[in-house]
Amino acid sequence: MADQWRINNNIYSWASIICKIDDERYYGFTKLSYGDKRERSKVYGMARHYAPRARTHGKYTIEPVKLGGPKSSCQALRAGLAARAPDQVSYGDVEFQIVTQYVEADEQSLTVVIERCVIIGNASDESEDPKHLEEDIEIDAMLIRRNGLTLFDSQEGQP
């Protein structure tokens, strides 16, 4: 299936993004990055060509998810997670889901679901300038689905 041929219509941009964390929409984040990969190794044998004979099934890994924005948006996320913790203070063990939708009238909507997330880091870098103060949150996730599709082999079930 090829991509769409287009003339003079809108494609996805920052304004196309809807970000929900556990079904609650957030508006203030200004950065979101994520990625996954399937690390495969080539298997070689003894032959004159010394070319690979096969490859391994692969190990599915997810890069740390990065979410950033104004201090108030980052604090709202931490406070919401802490409210779900047993002590209502410790937000680092609370699992959540990030659902990002990309919606444009002239495009097929895309939905990326980042599952079983936990916060693993916070970073802040303040300096004197007219820009608002921002923070970055680093998140560990277990899997990513893009419109229900997975990079990992899901024929025997999914994690």
Phi, psi and omega in degrees: 000121182273166177283169186281137173278135186215152173220125173056044171230174185275139171248172183302139175214182182303323181290348180277350190272132170242123183242123178238138174242115186049052176067009176251124184282134176248140185247340191270345184296142182242358179217139173209124175221145181202159177191152175222160179207164178240105184280112181243147177246144175275146180248127182250157177229189179267114175192158182300323183291333181048035176264158181297143179262335183197180174220155179285166180296324175105153178249124181277125178229153179238130175289153177303135177280137178244129179231130182219160179167193180302149180307324182294321179292317179295319179293323178298320177296312179300317181296320179296320178290318180299326179297337179268352180282153180304321180266359182057027178229315187275106183266353187288341180257358183278120179278146178212173181235139175251124175244120180244125178246141177245113188232124173219146183301323184267007183236157170286133181291146178244141177232122177248123179248121178252114192253155176054056182270147168220147177284131178242354179190155176229141178220143180217140181220097181267141173211160183283111171193170185284355181285153177292159180277135183236162173228161174238137177245131177256134189232137173261130180237160181260329178198159180232134174240132178248108185052039178083356182266145181238147174283327179282162180284113183248019183289340177252025180110171182234152181296000000 
